[in-house]
Amino acid sequence: MVKLRLKRCGRKQPVYRIVAIDVRSRREGRDLRKVGFYDPIKNQTYLNVPAILYFLEKGAQPTGTVQDILKKAEVFKELRSNQTKFN
């Protein structure tokens, strides 16, 4: 199963990449694809929305923190609109 989760980068100041990764891999393990970036100190996010939508449509599960980030960016609304187009 694939999850969308945070991968820590940076030593002193935490900066995170949002990655699609296999559940069995550890946090710093090999990711399938980098799909975003999150800086909690500067409160900046960058999301590759088409890649995120692709993984969500394939059944990827976001972790709690990533789900909150995606809700703020209203990615789930786009997911619903894409699903209604195809049905």
C-alpha positions in Angstrom: 0.0 0.0 0.0 1.2 3.5 -0.8 1.0 6.4 1.6 1.5 10.1 1.2 3.7 11.2 4.2 6.3 13.7 5.3 10.0 13.1 4.9 12.2 15.3 7.0 15.0 17.4 5.4 17.1 19.9 7.2 19.0 19.5 10.4 18.4 22.5 12.7 15.2 23.8 11.1 12.7 21.1 10.1 11.7 21.2 6.5 9.6 18.4 5.0 9.0 16.9 1.6 5.7 15.3 0.9 6.4 12.0 -0.7 4.5 8.9 -2.0 6.2 6.0 -0.3 5.5 2.3 0.4 4.1 1.7 3.8 6.8 -0.8 4.7 9.6 1.8 4.2 10.9 3.9 7.0 10.5 7.6 7.1 13.8 8.4 5.5 13.6 5.4 3.1 13.3 5.4 -0.7 10.3 7.2 -2.0 8.3 6.5 -5.1 7.9 10.2 -6.0 8.3 13.6 -4.4 4.9 15.3 -4.7 5.3 18.4 -2.5 7.2 20.5 0.0 6.2 21.9 3.5 8.0 24.4 5.6 6.3 24.8 9.0 8.4 27.7 10.2 7.7 29.9 7.2 4.3 28.3 6.7 5.0 27.6 3.0 3.7 24.7 1.0 4.3 23.6 -2.6 2.1 20.8 -4.0 2.3 19.0 -7.3 -1.5 18.7 -7.5 -1.7 16.4 -10.6 0.8 13.9 -9.0 -1.1 14.0 -5.7 -4.4 13.4 -7.5 -2.9 10.5 -9.4 -1.8 8.7 -6.2 -5.1 9.4 -4.4 -7.0 8.0 -7.3 -4.8 4.9 -7.2 -5.7 4.4 -3.5 -2.9 6.1 -1.7 -3.7 7.0 1.9 -2.4 10.4 3.3 -1.2 10.5 6.9 -3.0 12.9 9.3 -0.6 15.8 8.8 -0.5 15.5 5.1 -4.3 15.2 5.0 -4.6 18.5 6.9 -2.2 20.2 4.4 -4.2 18.9 1.5 -7.5 20.1 3.1 -6.1 23.6 3.4 -5.0 23.5 -0.2 -8.5 22.2 -1.2 -7.0 19.2 -3.1 -9.9 16.9 -2.1 -12.4 19.2 -3.9 -10.4 18.8 -7.1 -10.4 15.0 -6.5 -14.2 15.0 -6.2 -14.6 17.1 -9.3 -12.3 14.8 -11.3 -14.3 11.7 -10.2 -17.6 13.2 -11.2 -16.2 14.0 -14.7 -15.3 10.4 -15.3 -18.6 8.9 -14.0 
